[in-house]
Amino acid sequence: MRTALVVCVGRKHAVVVDMSAVSYIDSSGVASLVEAFQVARKRKSLFVLAQVSDAALRVLELARLDKVFTIVSNVEDALSDF
């Protein structure tokens, strides 16, 4: 996942990460999201988390990353930003 995210944002692609099926995320998963977010921000590209599961959202909230990432309720909302 990390490689795919970094490659996409590295090419200045807008990235929407559908997290609806994520039932568990550990520190390496969080680090991958943060790294991709930082690359996207540096390249002025859109990076959005969509449909974040309750389990993943709890982890992001504990790390206070819910205030850093753009989080939308569904993929369609994220795509409307294009």
Backbone as XML, in Angstrom:
<?xml version="1.0"?>
<chain id="A" units="angstrom">
  <residue number="1" name="MET">
    <atom name="N" x="0.824" y="-1.179" z="0.000"/>
    <atom name="CA" x="0.000" y="0.000" z="0.000"/>
    <atom name="C" x="0.874" y="1.251" z="0.000"/>
  </residue>
  <residue number="2" name="ARG">
    <atom name="N" x="1.915" y="1.248" z="0.812"/>
    <atom name="CA" x="2.781" y="2.413" z="0.910"/>
    <atom name="C" x="3.343" y="2.794" z="-0.451"/>
  </residue>
  <residue number="3" name="THR">
    <atom name="N" x="3.866" y="1.813" z="-1.158"/>
    <atom name="CA" x="4.470" y="2.080" z="-2.464"/>
    <atom name="C" x="3.447" y="2.646" z="-3.434"/>
  </residue>
  <residue number="4" name="ALA">
    <atom name="N" x="2.279" y="2.060" z="-3.482"/>
    <atom name="CA" x="1.232" y="2.531" z="-4.405"/>
    <atom name="C" x="0.827" y="3.970" z="-4.084"/>
  </residue>
  <residue number="5" name="LEU">
    <atom name="N" x="0.668" y="4.277" z="-2.819"/>
    <atom name="CA" x="0.290" y="5.638" z="-2.433"/>
    <atom name="C" x="1.366" y="6.650" z="-2.810"/>
  </residue>
  <residue number="6" name="VAL">
    <atom name="N" x="2.601" y="6.336" z="-2.479"/>
    <atom name="CA" x="3.692" y="7.274" z="-2.741"/>
    <atom name="C" x="3.896" y="7.464" z="-4.237"/>
  </residue>
  <residue number="7" name="VAL">
    <atom name="N" x="3.765" y="6.401" z="-5.011"/>
    <atom name="CA" x="3.896" y="6.526" z="-6.467"/>
    <atom name="C" x="2.794" y="7.423" z="-7.024"/>
  </residue>
  <residue number="8" name="CYS">
    <atom name="N" x="1.571" y="7.218" z="-6.588"/>
    <atom name="CA" x="0.451" y="8.025" z="-7.087"/>
    <atom name="C" x="0.610" y="9.501" z="-6.740"/>
  </residue>
  <residue number="9" name="VAL">
    <atom name="N" x="0.899" y="9.801" z="-5.502"/>
    <atom name="CA" x="1.038" y="11.209" z="-5.135"/>
    <atom name="C" x="2.318" y="11.804" z="-5.700"/>
  </residue>
  <residue number="10" name="GLY">
    <atom name="N" x="3.329" y="10.978" z="-5.897"/>
    <atom name="CA" x="4.567" y="11.443" z="-6.500"/>
    <atom name="C" x="4.396" y="11.873" z="-7.945"/>
  </residue>
  <residue number="11" name="ARG">
    <atom name="N" x="3.397" y="11.336" z="-8.595"/>
    <atom name="CA" x="3.091" y="11.704" z="-9.983"/>
    <atom name="C" x="2.070" y="12.826" z="-10.055"/>
  </residue>
  <residue number="12" name="LYS">
    <atom name="N" x="1.830" y="13.462" z="-8.934"/>
    <atom name="CA" x="0.863" y="14.552" z="-8.820"/>
    <atom name="C" x="-0.565" y="14.112" z="-9.121"/>
  </residue>
  <residue number="13" name="HIS">
    <atom name="N" x="-0.858" y="12.850" z="-8.857"/>
    <atom name="CA" x="-2.227" y="12.367" z="-8.990"/>
    <atom name="C" x="-3.001" y="12.720" z="-7.726"/>
  </residue>
  <residue number="14" name="ALA">
    <atom name="N" x="-4.233" y="13.096" z="-7.891"/>
    <atom name="CA" x="-5.113" y="13.228" z="-6.736"/>
    <atom name="C" x="-5.394" y="11.819" z="-6.228"/>
  </residue>
  <residue number="15" name="VAL">
    <atom name="N" x="-5.379" y="11.660" z="-4.925"/>
    <atom name="CA" x="-5.554" y="10.329" z="-4.343"/>
    <atom name="C" x="-6.704" y="10.353" z="-3.350"/>
  </residue>
  <residue number="16" name="VAL">
    <atom name="N" x="-7.621" y="9.417" z="-3.542"/>
    <atom name="CA" x="-8.709" y="9.185" z="-2.591"/>
    <atom name="C" x="-8.526" y="7.771" z="-2.066"/>
  </residue>
  <residue number="17" name="VAL">
    <atom name="N" x="-8.324" y="7.649" z="-0.772"/>
    <atom name="CA" x="-8.114" y="6.350" z="-0.144"/>
    <atom name="C" x="-9.433" y="5.901" z="0.470"/>
  </residue>
  <residue number="18" name="ASP">
    <atom name="N" x="-10.044" y="4.865" z="-0.120"/>
    <atom name="CA" x="-11.288" y="4.296" z="0.400"/>
    <atom name="C" x="-10.930" y="3.369" z="1.550"/>
  </residue>
  <residue number="19" name="MET">
    <atom name="N" x="-11.273" y="3.770" z="2.755"/>
    <atom name="CA" x="-10.900" y="3.008" z="3.944"/>
    <atom name="C" x="-12.076" y="2.256" z="4.558"/>
  </residue>
  <residue number="20" name="SER">
    <atom name="N" x="-13.111" y="2.042" z="3.775"/>
    <atom name="CA" x="-14.318" y="1.397" z="4.298"/>
    <atom name="C" x="-14.079" y="-0.048" z="4.744"/>
  </residue>
  <residue number="21" name="ALA">
    <atom name="N" x="-13.140" y="-0.737" z="4.141"/>
    <atom name="CA" x="-12.900" y="-2.142" z="4.484"/>
    <atom name="C" x="-11.743" y="-2.320" z="5.463"/>
  </residue>
  <residue number="22" name="VAL">
    <atom name="N" x="-11.198" y="-1.220" z="5.970"/>
    <atom name="CA" x="-10.069" y="-1.306" z="6.897"/>
    <atom name="C" x="-10.600" y="-1.585" z="8.300"/>
  </residue>
  <residue number="23" name="SER">
    <atom name="N" x="-10.358" y="-2.797" z="8.776"/>
    <atom name="CA" x="-10.830" y="-3.149" z="10.114"/>
    <atom name="C" x="-9.731" y="-3.010" z="11.153"/>
  </residue>
  <residue number="24" name="TYR">
    <atom name="N" x="-8.485" y="-2.853" z="10.693"/>
    <atom name="CA" x="-7.348" y="-2.705" z="11.597"/>
    <atom name="C" x="-6.272" y="-1.911" z="10.891"/>
  </residue>
  <residue number="25" name="ILE">
    <atom name="N" x="-5.677" y="-0.953" z="11.580"/>
    <atom name="CA" x="-4.554" y="-0.204" z="11.038"/>
    <atom name="C" x="-3.514" y="-0.059" z="12.143"/>
  </residue>
  <residue number="26" name="ASP">
    <atom name="N" x="-2.275" y="-0.396" z="11.809"/>
    <atom name="CA" x="-1.206" y="-0.292" z="12.794"/>
    <atom name="C" x="-0.326" y="0.911" z="12.487"/>
  </residue>
  <residue number="27" name="SER">
    <atom name="N" x="0.758" y="1.036" z="13.221"/>
    <atom name="CA" x="1.620" y="2.204" z="13.065"/>
    <atom name="C" x="2.240" y="2.297" z="11.677"/>
  </residue>
  <residue number="28" name="SER">
    <atom name="N" x="2.520" y="1.168" z="11.055"/>
    <atom name="CA" x="3.098" y="1.232" z="9.703"/>
    <atom name="C" x="2.052" y="1.697" z="8.692"/>
  </residue>
  <residue number="29" name="GLY">
    <atom name="N" x="0.811" y="1.332" z="8.882"/>
    <atom name="CA" x="-0.259" y="1.813" z="8.011"/>
    <atom name="C" x="-0.479" y="3.303" z="8.183"/>
  </residue>
  <residue number="30" name="VAL">
    <atom name="N" x="-0.462" y="3.754" z="9.426"/>
    <atom name="CA" x="-0.607" y="5.186" z="9.707"/>
    <atom name="C" x="0.574" y="5.945" z="9.112"/>
  </residue>
  <residue number="31" name="ALA">
    <atom name="N" x="1.785" y="5.416" z="9.289"/>
    <atom name="CA" x="2.982" y="6.064" z="8.745"/>
    <atom name="C" x="2.916" y="6.168" z="7.229"/>
  </residue>
  <residue number="32" name="SER">
    <atom name="N" x="2.376" y="5.159" z="6.566"/>
    <atom name="CA" x="2.232" y="5.192" z="5.105"/>
    <atom name="C" x="1.268" y="6.292" z="4.675"/>
  </residue>
  <residue number="33" name="LEU">
    <atom name="N" x="0.167" y="6.427" z="5.398"/>
    <atom name="CA" x="-0.782" y="7.493" z="5.092"/>
    <atom name="C" x="-0.159" y="8.868" z="5.306"/>
  </residue>
  <residue number="34" name="VAL">
    <atom name="N" x="0.572" y="9.014" z="6.397"/>
    <atom name="CA" x="1.216" y="10.299" z="6.695"/>
    <atom name="C" x="2.252" y="10.636" z="5.629"/>
  </residue>
  <residue number="35" name="GLU">
    <atom name="N" x="3.051" y="9.653" z="5.247"/>
    <atom name="CA" x="4.071" y="9.888" z="4.217"/>
    <atom name="C" x="3.437" y="10.317" z="2.898"/>
  </residue>
  <residue number="36" name="ALA">
    <atom name="N" x="2.398" y="9.613" z="2.482"/>
    <atom name="CA" x="1.715" y="9.958" z="1.229"/>
    <atom name="C" x="1.086" y="11.348" z="1.338"/>
  </residue>
  <residue number="37" name="PHE">
    <atom name="N" x="0.499" y="11.659" z="2.479"/>
    <atom name="CA" x="-0.090" y="12.977" z="2.694"/>
    <atom name="C" x="0.966" y="14.074" z="2.569"/>
  </residue>
  <residue number="38" name="GLN">
    <atom name="N" x="2.125" y="13.852" z="3.161"/>
    <atom name="CA" x="3.198" y="14.845" z="3.110"/>
    <atom name="C" x="3.696" y="15.061" z="1.683"/>
  </residue>
  <residue number="39" name="VAL">
    <atom name="N" x="3.847" y="13.985" z="0.928"/>
    <atom name="CA" x="4.276" y="14.100" z="-0.473"/>
    <atom name="C" x="3.208" y="14.845" z="-1.273"/>
  </residue>
  <residue number="40" name="ALA">
    <atom name="N" x="1.949" y="14.508" z="-1.043"/>
    <atom name="CA" x="0.853" y="15.171" z="-1.764"/>
    <atom name="C" x="0.825" y="16.660" z="-1.442"/>
  </residue>
  <residue number="41" name="ARG">
    <atom name="N" x="0.981" y="16.998" z="-0.192"/>
    <atom name="CA" x="0.966" y="18.407" z="0.210"/>
    <atom name="C" x="2.123" y="19.163" z="-0.432"/>
  </residue>
  <residue number="42" name="LYS">
    <atom name="N" x="3.293" y="18.541" z="-0.455"/>
    <atom name="CA" x="4.473" y="19.154" z="-1.061"/>
    <atom name="C" x="4.265" y="19.407" z="-2.551"/>
  </residue>
  <residue number="43" name="ARG">
    <atom name="N" x="3.550" y="18.481" z="-3.213"/>
    <atom name="CA" x="3.291" y="18.594" z="-4.652"/>
    <atom name="C" x="1.970" y="19.301" z="-4.957"/>
  </residue>
  <residue number="44" name="LYS">
    <atom name="N" x="1.323" y="19.782" z="-3.898"/>
    <atom name="CA" x="0.034" y="20.482" z="-4.027"/>
    <atom name="C" x="-1.028" y="19.610" z="-4.710"/>
  </residue>
  <residue number="45" name="SER">
    <atom name="N" x="-1.051" y="18.344" z="-4.324"/>
    <atom name="CA" x="-2.029" y="17.392" z="-4.848"/>
    <atom name="C" x="-3.067" y="17.080" z="-3.785"/>
  </residue>
  <residue number="46" name="LEU">
    <atom name="N" x="-4.230" y="16.685" z="-4.244"/>
    <atom name="CA" x="-5.317" y="16.318" z="-3.341"/>
    <atom name="C" x="-5.052" y="14.943" z="-2.734"/>
  </residue>
  <residue number="47" name="PHE">
    <atom name="N" x="-5.232" y="14.821" z="-1.420"/>
    <atom name="CA" x="-5.109" y="13.547" z="-0.712"/>
    <atom name="C" x="-6.239" y="13.478" z="0.292"/>
  </residue>
  <residue number="48" name="VAL">
    <atom name="N" x="-7.159" y="12.545" z="0.082"/>
    <atom name="CA" x="-8.373" y="12.468" z="0.895"/>
    <atom name="C" x="-8.578" y="11.042" z="1.381"/>
  </residue>
  <residue number="49" name="LEU">
    <atom name="N" x="-9.007" y="10.910" z="2.623"/>
    <atom name="CA" x="-9.432" y="9.619" z="3.159"/>
    <atom name="C" x="-10.951" y="9.586" z="3.109"/>
  </residue>
  <residue number="50" name="ALA">
    <atom name="N" x="-11.492" y="8.527" z="2.535"/>
    <atom name="CA" x="-12.945" y="8.424" z="2.381"/>
    <atom name="C" x="-13.467" y="7.205" z="3.115"/>
  </residue>
  <residue number="51" name="GLN">
    <atom name="N" x="-14.656" y="7.361" z="3.660"/>
    <atom name="CA" x="-15.387" y="6.267" z="4.282"/>
    <atom name="C" x="-14.519" y="5.510" z="5.285"/>
  </residue>
  <residue number="52" name="VAL">
    <atom name="N" x="-13.877" y="6.255" z="6.169"/>
    <atom name="CA" x="-12.973" y="5.659" z="7.150"/>
    <atom name="C" x="-13.787" y="4.832" z="8.144"/>
  </residue>
  <residue number="53" name="SER">
    <atom name="N" x="-13.403" y="3.582" z="8.297"/>
    <atom name="CA" x="-14.113" y="2.694" z="9.222"/>
    <atom name="C" x="-13.964" y="3.208" z="10.651"/>
  </residue>
  <residue number="54" name="ASP">
    <atom name="N" x="-14.859" y="2.783" z="11.516"/>
    <atom name="CA" x="-14.817" y="3.208" z="12.915"/>
    <atom name="C" x="-13.494" y="2.821" z="13.577"/>
  </residue>
  <residue number="55" name="ALA">
    <atom name="N" x="-13.025" y="1.608" z="13.284"/>
    <atom name="CA" x="-11.769" y="1.138" z="13.892"/>
    <atom name="C" x="-10.592" y="2.002" z="13.458"/>
  </residue>
  <residue number="56" name="ALA">
    <atom name="N" x="-10.505" y="2.302" z="12.182"/>
    <atom name="CA" x="-9.407" y="3.129" z="11.679"/>
    <atom name="C" x="-9.536" y="4.564" z="12.183"/>
  </residue>
  <residue number="57" name="LEU">
    <atom name="N" x="-10.759" y="5.066" z="12.249"/>
    <atom name="CA" x="-10.969" y="6.430" z="12.725"/>
    <atom name="C" x="-10.522" y="6.587" z="14.179"/>
  </residue>
  <residue number="58" name="ARG">
    <atom name="N" x="-10.771" y="5.574" z="15.006"/>
    <atom name="CA" x="-10.328" y="5.628" z="16.401"/>
    <atom name="C" x="-8.813" y="5.787" z="16.490"/>
  </residue>
  <residue number="59" name="VAL">
    <atom name="N" x="-8.093" y="5.055" z="15.665"/>
    <atom name="CA" x="-6.626" y="5.145" z="15.655"/>
    <atom name="C" x="-6.190" y="6.532" z="15.197"/>
  </residue>
  <residue number="60" name="LEU">
    <atom name="N" x="-6.810" y="7.040" z="14.139"/>
    <atom name="CA" x="-6.462" y="8.371" z="13.638"/>
    <atom name="C" x="-6.780" y="9.445" z="14.684"/>
  </residue>
  <residue number="61" name="GLU">
    <atom name="N" x="-7.877" y="9.279" z="15.389"/>
    <atom name="CA" x="-8.242" y="10.233" z="16.437"/>
    <atom name="C" x="-7.244" y="10.209" z="17.592"/>
  </residue>
  <residue number="62" name="LEU">
    <atom name="N" x="-6.810" y="9.015" z="17.981"/>
    <atom name="CA" x="-5.833" y="8.899" z="19.071"/>
    <atom name="C" x="-4.530" y="9.616" z="18.713"/>
  </residue>
  <residue number="63" name="ALA">
    <atom name="N" x="-4.153" y="9.543" z="17.451"/>
    <atom name="CA" x="-2.929" y="10.206" z="16.979"/>
    <atom name="C" x="-3.196" y="11.656" z="16.573"/>
  </residue>
  <residue number="64" name="ARG">
    <atom name="N" x="-4.439" y="12.085" z="16.733"/>
    <atom name="CA" x="-4.894" y="13.429" z="16.344"/>
    <atom name="C" x="-4.726" y="13.706" z="14.848"/>
  </residue>
  <residue number="65" name="LEU">
    <atom name="N" x="-4.674" y="12.659" z="14.072"/>
    <atom name="CA" x="-4.533" y="12.806" z="12.627"/>
    <atom name="C" x="-5.867" y="13.086" z="11.940"/>
  </residue>
  <residue number="66" name="ASP">
    <atom name="N" x="-6.960" y="12.895" z="12.674"/>
    <atom name="CA" x="-8.260" y="13.248" z="12.113"/>
    <atom name="C" x="-8.357" y="14.748" z="11.874"/>
  </residue>
  <residue number="67" name="LYS">
    <atom name="N" x="-7.488" y="15.524" z="12.523"/>
    <atom name="CA" x="-7.449" y="16.975" z="12.328"/>
    <atom name="C" x="-6.502" y="17.362" z="11.194"/>
  </residue>
  <residue number="68" name="VAL">
    <atom name="N" x="-5.666" y="16.424" z="10.771"/>
    <atom name="CA" x="-4.665" y="16.681" z="9.733"/>
    <atom name="C" x="-5.196" y="16.281" z="8.356"/>
  </residue>
  <residue number="69" name="PHE">
    <atom name="N" x="-5.711" y="15.065" z="8.274"/>
    <atom name="CA" x="-6.223" y="14.543" z="7.007"/>
    <atom name="C" x="-7.575" y="15.155" z="6.660"/>
  </residue>
  <residue number="70" name="THR">
    <atom name="N" x="-7.846" y="15.257" z="5.369"/>
    <atom name="CA" x="-9.195" y="15.544" z="4.918"/>
    <atom name="C" x="-9.933" y="14.210" z="4.913"/>
  </residue>
  <residue number="71" name="ILE">
    <atom name="N" x="-10.997" y="14.130" z="5.681"/>
    <atom name="CA" x="-11.766" y="12.887" z="5.798"/>
    <atom name="C" x="-13.196" y="13.182" z="5.363"/>
  </residue>
  <residue number="72" name="VAL">
    <atom name="N" x="-13.686" y="12.403" z="4.402"/>
    <atom name="CA" x="-15.050" y="12.571" z="3.910"/>
    <atom name="C" x="-15.829" y="11.280" z="4.122"/>
  </residue>
  <residue number="73" name="SER">
    <atom name="N" x="-17.149" y="11.408" z="4.092"/>
    <atom name="CA" x="-17.986" y="10.252" z="4.436"/>
    <atom name="C" x="-18.050" y="9.190" z="3.354"/>
  </residue>
  <residue number="74" name="ASN">
    <atom name="N" x="-17.822" y="9.577" z="2.094"/>
    <atom name="CA" x="-17.849" y="8.567" z="1.031"/>
    <atom name="C" x="-16.981" y="9.004" z="-0.153"/>
  </residue>
  <residue number="75" name="VAL">
    <atom name="N" x="-16.693" y="8.072" z="-1.007"/>
    <atom name="CA" x="-15.806" y="8.315" z="-2.158"/>
    <atom name="C" x="-16.411" y="9.362" z="-3.083"/>
  </residue>
  <residue number="76" name="GLU">
    <atom name="N" x="-17.709" y="9.335" z="-3.273"/>
    <atom name="CA" x="-18.367" y="10.295" z="-4.170"/>
    <atom name="C" x="-18.129" y="11.729" z="-3.709"/>
  </residue>
  <residue number="77" name="ASP">
    <atom name="N" x="-18.178" y="11.964" z="-2.390"/>
    <atom name="CA" x="-17.899" y="13.305" z="-1.863"/>
    <atom name="C" x="-16.469" y="13.719" z="-2.170"/>
  </residue>
  <residue number="78" name="ALA">
    <atom name="N" x="-15.553" y="12.794" z="-2.050"/>
    <atom name="CA" x="-14.148" y="13.103" z="-2.350"/>
    <atom name="C" x="-13.963" y="13.434" z="-3.830"/>
  </residue>
  <residue number="79" name="LEU">
    <atom name="N" x="-14.638" y="12.708" z="-4.676"/>
    <atom name="CA" x="-14.489" y="12.916" z="-6.113"/>
    <atom name="C" x="-15.121" y="14.231" z="-6.570"/>
  </residue>
  <residue number="80" name="SER">
    <atom name="N" x="-16.062" y="14.734" z="-5.806"/>
    <atom name="CA" x="-16.698" y="16.004" z="-6.178"/>
    <atom name="C" x="-15.740" y="17.184" z="-6.005"/>
  </residue>
  <residue number="81" name="ASP">
    <atom name="N" x="-14.622" y="16.976" z="-5.291"/>
    <atom name="CA" x="-13.624" y="18.024" z="-5.106"/>
    <atom name="C" x="-12.723" y="18.219" z="-6.316"/>
  </residue>
  <residue number="82" name="PHE">
    <atom name="N" x="-12.810" y="17.316" z="-7.295"/>
    <atom name="CA" x="-11.915" y="17.408" z="-8.458"/>
    <atom name="C" x="-12.360" y="18.502" z="-9.375"/>
  </residue>
</chain>
